[in-house]
């Protein structure tokens, strides 16, 4: 979440709502400098899952919701892996490997 939030801040987006609970969507509702609303869905996964993959049916549900608001929809897939041993869990405050390609515009 922090990784995606920092990117949104760098893009100059203003946060209208932030939901820090994973699997509760959208995680971010923002507006840009032109007051265009942005919905951002975040999926965090552990190695070896591919953070760029998402369920198409799940995404269609959000597309319909976003269209009602005449907003844009973004997906942010974040993959994390243990830097010392990819087969072990990521541990807080320990080195990790990040797999994140930035925001992907869906709608």
VEXVOLUM-705350 format. One line per 5 residues: number of its first residue (from 0); their letters; for each residue x, z, y negated of C-alpha. Coordinates in steps of 0.1 Angstrom, whole numbers, plus 5000, padded with zeros to 4 digits. Each point is the difference from the previous one (the first is absolute). Layout:
<rs>
NUM = a = X,Z,Y | ...
</rs>
This chain:
<rs>
0 = xxxxx = 5000,5000,5000 | 5028,5009,4975 | 5017,4967,5007 | 4969,4980,4992 | 4991,5022,4970
5 = xxxxx = 5034,4995,4984 | 4996,4962,5004 | 4966,5002,4983 | 5014,5020,4971 | 5029,4975,4996
10 = xxxxx = 4974,4972,4997 | 4983,5019,4972 | 4968,5008,5018 | 4980,5030,4989 | 4986,5022,5027
15 = xxxxx = 4962,5006,5000 | 4999,5017,5034 | 5026,5010,5026 | 4990,5011,5035 | 5030,5015,5018
20 = xxxxx = 4983,5004,5034 | 5013,4973,5023 | 4972,4980,5017 | 4977,5007,4971 | 4997,4968,4980
25 = xxxxx = 5008,4988,4975 | 5030,5021,4992 | 5003,4987,4965 | 4976,4986,4974 | 5018,4987,4969
30 = xxxxx = 4996,4978,4970 | 5025,4976,4985 | 5007,4994,4963 | 4969,4977,5000 | 4978,5027,5015
35 = xxxxx = 4997,4980,5032 | 4992,5024,5028 | 5024,5002,5031 | 4992,5016,5033 | 5031,5008,5021
40 = xxxxx = 4998,5007,5037 | 5031,5017,5015 | 5009,5000,5037 | 5029,5022,5011 | 5015,4995,5035
45 = xxxxx = 5030,5011,5020 | 5025,4978,5016 | 4995,4978,5020 | 4966,4991,4986 | 4998,4971,4975
50 = xxxxx = 4989,5013,4966 | 4988,4965,4990 | 4973,4998,5027 | 4965,5011,4992 | 4966,4998,5017
55 = xxxxx = 4982,4969,4986 | 4966,5015,5005 | 5010,5032,4982 | 5013,4979,4971 | 4968,4979,4998
60 = xxxxx = 4981,5033,4994 | 5021,5007,4970 | 4998,4964,4987 | 4963,5003,4998 | 5002,5033,4981
65 = xxxxx = 5026,4987,4976 | 4980,4969,4992 | 4972,5022,4988 | 5024,5014,4974 | 5015,4966,4991
70 = xxxxx = 5033,5016,5007 | 5032,4990,5019 | 5010,5013,5034 | 5035,5008,5011 | 5015,5011,5032
75 = xxxxx = 5032,5020,5003 | 5015,5005,5034 | 5027,5026,5002 | 5022,5004,5030 | 5023,5030,5005
80 = xxxxx = 5025,5007,5027 | 5025,5027,5007 | 5034,4988,4987 | 5020,5019,5027 | 4979,4991,5030
85 = xxxxx = 4971,4974,4997 | 4984,5015,5031 | 4995,5034,4983 | 4974,5010,4974 | 5008,4999,4963
90 = xxxxx = 5008,5035,4988 | 4993,5011,4964 | 5031,5002,4979 | 5021,4981,5026 | 5013,4964,4997
95 = xxxxx = 4975,4973,5008 | 4998,4962,5001 | 4974,4983,4978 | 4982,4968,5009 | 4979,4991,4969
100 = xxxxx = 4996,4965,4985 | 4979,5011,4971 | 4963,4994,4992 | 4982,4972,5017 | 4971,4985,4981
105 = xx = 4970,4996,5023 | 4973,4991,4975
</rs>
